């Protein structure tokens, strides 16, 4: 039985990635061990893992994660309050498939889309 999923995304610079996810998105570093070339972060009930890929060309990175939330309006506002850049093609809006969504890009061009069912 499947019980969880923890996506692994590429990062060029662990310090930059850590700072972005902690300061801009409100995540915490997972665990107390600092693994060389590997980062694990968490927020609420989700984890995202990162592996170091120094040669990554962000223009050629297509990493994507869809994250469901149960309070998208407050989360979106918290990101605006922290001056987190929202993807220019991904502002908060209701989609035809019944989701309220928005998107951001992290420092390595990984696309994070946050969504909440409008039936909630």
C-alpha positions as CSV (number, residue, x, y, z in Angstrom):
1,X,0.0,0.0,0.0
2,X,1.3,3.4,-0.9
3,X,1.3,5.9,1.9
4,X,3.4,8.9,1.0
5,X,5.4,10.6,-1.7
6,X,8.5,12.8,-1.3
7,X,9.6,14.4,-4.5
8,X,13.3,14.9,-5.2
9,X,14.2,18.0,-7.2
10,X,17.6,19.2,-8.5
11,X,19.4,22.2,-6.8
12,X,22.6,24.0,-7.8
13,X,23.4,25.5,-4.4
14,X,22.1,24.0,-1.2
15,X,22.5,27.3,0.8
16,X,20.4,29.2,-1.8
17,X,17.7,26.5,-1.9
18,X,17.5,26.2,1.9
19,X,17.2,29.9,2.3
20,X,14.5,30.2,-0.3
21,X,12.3,27.4,1.0
22,X,12.7,28.4,4.7
23,X,12.5,32.2,4.4
24,X,10.2,32.6,1.4
25,X,7.9,29.6,1.7
26,X,8.0,28.8,5.5
27,X,9.4,25.3,5.3
28,X,11.8,23.9,7.9
29,X,14.9,21.8,7.4
30,X,14.1,18.1,8.1
31,X,16.3,16.4,10.6
32,X,19.5,17.5,12.2
33,X,22.0,15.8,9.9
34,X,23.5,17.9,7.2
35,X,24.0,15.6,4.3
36,X,26.6,16.6,1.7
37,X,24.8,17.5,-1.5
38,X,21.3,16.6,-0.2
39,X,18.6,18.7,1.5
40,X,15.3,17.7,3.0
41,X,12.7,20.2,4.0
42,X,9.2,19.9,5.4
43,X,6.1,22.0,6.0
44,X,3.0,20.7,7.6
45,X,2.6,17.1,6.2
46,X,4.8,17.3,3.1
47,X,8.5,16.9,2.5
48,X,10.5,17.9,-0.5
49,X,14.0,16.4,-1.0
50,X,16.8,18.0,-3.1
51,X,19.9,16.6,-4.7
52,X,22.9,18.7,-5.7
53,X,23.3,19.1,-9.4
54,X,25.8,21.9,-9.8
55,X,25.8,21.7,-13.7
56,X,22.0,22.2,-13.8
57,X,20.9,24.8,-16.4
58,X,17.8,26.3,-14.9
59,X,16.5,27.1,-18.4
60,X,16.5,23.3,-19.1
61,X,15.0,22.2,-15.8
62,X,11.5,20.9,-15.9
63,X,11.1,19.8,-12.3
64,X,7.5,20.2,-11.1
65,X,5.6,19.5,-8.0
66,X,1.8,19.9,-7.4
67,X,1.1,20.6,-3.7
68,X,-2.5,20.5,-2.4
69,X,-3.5,22.8,0.4
70,X,-6.6,23.4,2.5
71,X,-6.1,27.1,3.0
72,X,-4.7,28.5,-0.3
73,X,-5.9,32.1,0.3
74,X,-4.0,32.5,3.5
75,X,-0.9,30.7,2.2
76,X,-0.9,32.9,-1.0
77,X,-1.2,36.0,1.1
78,X,1.7,34.9,3.4
79,X,3.9,34.5,0.3
80,X,2.9,38.0,-0.9
81,X,3.7,39.4,2.5
82,X,7.2,37.8,2.2
83,X,7.6,39.3,-1.3
84,X,7.8,35.9,-2.8
85,X,7.6,36.2,-6.6
86,X,4.6,34.5,-8.1
87,X,5.0,33.0,-11.5
88,X,3.9,35.5,-14.1
89,X,1.7,32.8,-15.7
90,X,0.5,31.4,-12.4
91,X,-1.4,34.0,-10.3
92,X,-4.0,32.8,-7.9
93,X,-7.1,31.9,-9.9
94,X,-9.9,29.3,-10.2
95,X,-9.2,26.9,-13.0
96,X,-11.8,25.2,-15.1
97,X,-11.0,21.8,-13.6
98,X,-12.3,22.9,-10.2
99,X,-9.1,23.9,-8.5
100,X,-8.0,27.3,-7.1
101,X,-4.2,27.4,-7.9
102,X,-1.1,29.5,-8.2
103,X,2.5,28.8,-9.1
104,X,6.0,29.9,-8.3
105,X,9.5,29.0,-9.5
106,X,12.3,28.2,-7.1
107,X,15.9,29.4,-7.7
108,X,16.6,26.4,-9.9
109,X,13.4,26.8,-12.0
110,X,11.5,24.0,-10.3
111,X,7.8,24.8,-10.8
112,X,5.7,24.5,-7.6
113,X,2.0,24.7,-8.1
114,X,-0.3,25.0,-5.1
115,X,-3.9,24.0,-5.4
116,X,-7.1,23.6,-3.4
117,X,-10.4,22.1,-4.6
118,X,-13.0,24.8,-4.8
119,X,-15.5,22.2,-3.4
120,X,-13.7,22.3,-0.1
